Amino acid sequence: MTLLIDPVTHRSDRFGWAGWVHWETSGAHFYAWETPLVFFSVDIYTCLAFEPSTAVSFTKSYFDATHITSRAF
C-alpha cells in the first residue's frame, strides 16, 4: 500500500485516542476509550481484496482483546 500521508493520531482527555491513516487505495481509522469502559474500534477501508477473518484475527491478537465483534461488507 502506498502511504499518502503519515498516520495522524490525537489524544483527547475526554474521549481517548483516535488515529487515521490514508493509503492510495485504502484507509483505516482507530478509536479507543479508557473510560467509562475499555473499548476500541477499527475501521478498514480498501479497494483491494483481502480476507476479513485474517484482519480480525490480527486485530484481536495485536490488542490482546478478549471479545471482538466484526462485520465485513
LINNORTA-V507342 format. One record per helix or strand. SS is the DSSP state (@ for helix, = for strand). FROM is the first residue (numbers start at 1). TO is the last residue. If there is no record, write none. Layout:
BEGIN
ss:SS from:FROM to:TO
ss:SS from:FROM to:TO
END
This chain:
BEGIN
ss:= from:3 to:3
ss:= from:8 to:12
ss:= from:16 to:23
ss:= from:26 to:33
ss:= from:39 to:46
ss:@ from:52 to:62
END
